[in-house]
Amino acid sequence: MPGTFEYQWGQVVAQAWSDPAFKAKLLADPVAVLQENGVRPPAGLRINVAENTDEVLNLVLPAKPPAQELSEEDLQPVGASQRGYESCFRCGESCNRCGESCNRCGESCHRCERC
């Protein structure tokens, strides 16, 4: 949906894939490129953009939630229900189910054998 961060980021990604100069600028100064394209990053955060390649896979380690937010017991059902719902190696979009292609870029899911 236009106006959502995911949609806006998808537009930036598409332009980076088709325009090498834009991609270079996005990798060098992501905040400026996002702002120029109407994407408002949260103030005060440093933003990094890294490119996955055939030889490099960047993984994001999410920030740890506060201890009082979730217990180990709370996390168990979440992990079990998320099997088969991994991120696409190419674009980061979540796969719907093992064995299917990514909805965003069409890349085949490569994690299914590990789910």
HELIX and SHEET records of a PDB file:
HELIX    1   1 PHE A    5  SER A   18  1                                  14    
HELIX    2   2 PRO A   20  ALA A   28  1                                   9    
HELIX    3   3 PRO A   30  GLU A   36  1                                   7    
HELIX    4   4 GLU A   72  SER A   81  1                                  10    
HELIX    5   5 CYS A  112  ARG A  114  5                                   3    
END                                                                             
